């Protein structure tokens, strides 16, 4: 079954959403991320997607205290990305902060052998963050676009004990314009490679949810969908969406 993951993006201790990963184009949705996390739990969410935007920009985890409080308050499994670029940061996130999945993007692109080794050391606890623009991988908190394609990077990790591949088209992210067909096709392609895929970026309406549910039916390795701005602005309702996905 496709799982809905509400996103909570943390910037300076607040819950925000960026447009296309642009730090200069952010909207604050709550000054208390813990209250927001409790809301999504109470509406039926079974997992939360947390992003340390300060960490992504700094290259190291920053919002660990807030993340820890979210985990303790909700009791939900949480996955966290943003600035995790060494083994010590991984250990802090898992052993001290309490997340059950750590998302790594930039370091995995730059040092794929290191990332594969970390996956072996932390089996099924690490997720590959594939953030892309025009199917090319973006790094450094989406501030740079590389010359590596999404499928090229993903192919390197087929057979590695990954928790998930989280694919985000940052051209769609936060724009409230839906998921384009190329990105939907990319989700199916990655799933067919045998990778557990979580869709992200542009999940805006129930039409997007229905499209993802249909893809998951044909490509069962599509296991999740992350949505952020849409649930804050009300174009997707968490409780109703989870019931639809379970039906």
Order of alpha helices (4+ residues) and beta strands (2+ residues): beta-beta-beta-alpha-beta-alpha-alpha-beta-alpha-beta-alpha-alpha-beta-beta-beta-alpha-beta-alpha-beta-alpha-beta-alpha-alpha
